[in-house]
Amino acid sequence: MLKGHLDMIVLAALSAGPAHGYAVIEEIKRRSAGAFDLPEGTIYPVLHRLEEGGFLSGRWMTADSGRRRRVYTLTRTGNRALVERRAVWKKFSDAIGGLLGGTRPRENPA
């Protein structure tokens, strides 16, 4: 069900601020109330692809524990893409809501 939406989900998670891969996973899990508990093998390829595409910038940092981590930040391009994808998702969500019995008024045939 998430296929095709992972880029938007990762961009949305990073809209909260810079984060390393595991923190992105935790942010997605937290913001989805546990519905999306995604494995590292799913998220890291998305982070790399988004960075290569210019949607994210990454830099290596050393944590207090001494462990090196790559921290990702949304770029302007990434922010614009997230805004656009949110708008597309809103239209899609509204259309599905209408199909499944939402409150969208039904047009009378002419």
C-alpha positions as CSV (number, residue, x, y, z in Angstrom):
1,M,0.0,0.0,0.0
2,L,2.9,2.3,0.6
3,K,4.5,1.7,-2.7
4,G,4.8,4.9,-4.6
5,H,4.3,7.0,-1.5
6,L,7.6,6.4,0.3
7,D,9.3,9.5,-1.1
8,M,6.5,11.7,0.2
9,I,6.5,9.9,3.6
10,V,10.2,10.4,4.0
11,L,10.1,14.0,2.9
12,A,7.2,14.6,5.4
13,A,9.2,13.0,8.2
14,L,12.2,15.3,7.4
15,S,9.9,18.4,7.4
16,A,10.2,18.1,11.2
17,G,13.9,18.9,10.9
18,P,17.2,17.3,10.1
19,A,17.6,13.6,11.1
20,H,19.6,10.5,10.5
21,G,18.1,7.4,9.0
22,Y,17.0,5.7,12.2
23,A,15.4,8.9,13.5
24,V,13.5,9.2,10.2
25,I,12.1,5.7,10.8
26,E,11.1,6.6,14.3
27,E,9.5,9.9,13.2
28,I,7.4,8.0,10.6
29,K,6.4,5.5,13.2
30,R,5.5,8.2,15.7
31,R,3.5,10.4,13.2
32,S,1.6,7.4,11.9
33,A,0.7,6.2,15.4
34,G,2.7,3.1,14.8
35,A,0.9,2.1,11.6
36,F,4.1,2.5,9.6
37,D,7.0,0.6,11.2
38,L,9.3,0.5,8.3
39,P,12.6,-1.5,8.2
40,E,16.0,0.2,7.6
41,G,16.2,-1.7,4.3
42,T,13.2,0.2,3.0
43,I,14.2,3.7,4.2
44,Y,17.9,4.0,3.5
45,P,17.5,3.4,-0.3
46,V,14.8,6.1,-0.3
47,L,17.1,8.5,1.5
48,H,19.9,7.9,-0.9
49,R,17.6,8.3,-3.9
50,L,16.2,11.6,-2.6
51,E,19.7,12.9,-1.9
52,E,20.9,12.0,-5.3
53,G,17.8,13.7,-6.8
54,G,18.5,16.9,-4.9
55,F,15.5,16.7,-2.5
56,L,17.8,16.1,0.5
57,S,21.2,17.2,1.5
58,G,23.2,14.8,3.7
59,R,26.3,15.4,5.9
60,W,28.2,13.1,8.2
61,M,28.2,13.9,11.9
62,T,29.6,12.1,14.9
63,A,27.1,11.4,17.7
64,D,28.1,11.7,21.4
65,S,28.5,8.0,21.4
66,G,31.3,8.4,18.8
67,R,29.2,6.7,16.0
68,R,29.2,8.4,12.6
69,R,25.8,9.1,11.2
70,R,24.5,10.7,8.0
71,V,22.1,13.5,8.8
72,Y,19.6,14.5,6.2
73,T,18.0,17.9,5.7
74,L,15.2,18.9,3.2
75,T,16.5,21.2,0.4
76,R,14.4,23.9,-1.2
77,T,13.7,21.4,-4.0
78,G,12.6,18.9,-1.4
79,N,10.3,21.4,0.3
80,R,8.7,22.3,-3.0
81,A,8.2,18.6,-3.9
82,L,6.6,18.0,-0.5
83,V,4.1,20.8,-1.0
84,E,3.3,19.5,-4.5
85,R,2.9,15.9,-3.3
86,R,0.7,17.0,-0.4
87,A,-1.6,18.8,-2.8
88,V,-1.8,15.7,-5.1
89,W,-2.4,13.5,-2.0
90,K,-5.2,15.8,-0.8
91,K,-7.0,15.6,-4.2
92,F,-6.6,11.8,-4.2
93,S,-7.7,11.4,-0.6
94,D,-10.8,13.6,-1.2
95,A,-11.7,11.5,-4.3
96,I,-11.4,8.3,-2.4
97,G,-13.4,9.7,0.5
98,G,-16.2,10.6,-2.0
99,L,-16.1,7.1,-3.4
100,L,-16.3,5.5,0.0
101,G,-19.2,7.5,1.3
102,G,-17.7,10.9,2.2
103,T,-19.7,14.0,2.3
104,R,-19.0,15.2,-1.2
105,P,-22.3,16.2,-2.8
106,R,-23.4,14.1,-5.8
107,E,-24.0,15.9,-9.0
108,N,-27.4,15.4,-10.7
109,P,-27.2,14.0,-14.3
110,A,-28.5,16.5,-16.9
